[in-house]
Amino acid sequence: MADTADTRTPAQIEADIERRRAVLAETLDEIGVRVHPRTVVGDAKARVVSHVDHTLGRAYVRVNSAVSDVKGQFVDEGGSPRLERVVPVALLVVGVVGLLALGTRRRRR
C-alpha cells in the first residue's frame, strides 16, 4: 500500500480532515439522539405496543376460532339453529338463573 501522505498537498490534507470531522460530528449527533432518554423511552414504548398488538392479534384469532367452534355446535351449515342442541342448553341456563334468583331471594329475607 502506497503512502498517500507524501503525494497530498496541505490543502488536500486539510480538506480530508474537515470531511472526517464532519462525518465524526454526524456520527456523534446520531449517537446522542439514540441514547437520549426520550428516544430510549420512545423505542421502549414502540416495542411494548408492538408486543401488545401481536399478543392481542393472536388472542383475537383464538377467540374468533373458539366462537366459530361454538357456533358450529349450535348452527348448521345453512345458518339454521340446531334445536336438538339449543333447547337443552336454553333449559339449563333458565334453570341455573332460576336457582340463583331463588337463592338471592332467600338471603334477603
Stockholm file with secondary structure:
# STOCKHOLM 1.0

chainA/1-109         MADTADTRTPAQIEADIERRRAVLAETLDEIGVRVHPRTVVGDAKARVVSHVDHTLGRAYVRVNSAVSDVKGQFVDEGGSPRLERVVPVALLVVGVVGLLALGTRRRRR
#=GR chainA/1-109 SS CCCGGGTSCHHHHHHHHHHHHHHHHHHHHHHHHHHSHHHHHHHHHHHHHHHHHHHHHHHHHHHHHHHHHHHHHHBCTTSCBCHHHHHHHHHHHHHHHHHHHHHHHHHHC
#=GC SS_cons         CCCGGGTSCHHHHHHHHHHHHHHHHHHHHHHHHHHSHHHHHHHHHHHHHHHHHHHHHHHHHHHHHHHHHHHHHHBCTTSCBCHHHHHHHHHHHHHHHHHHHHHHHHHHC
//
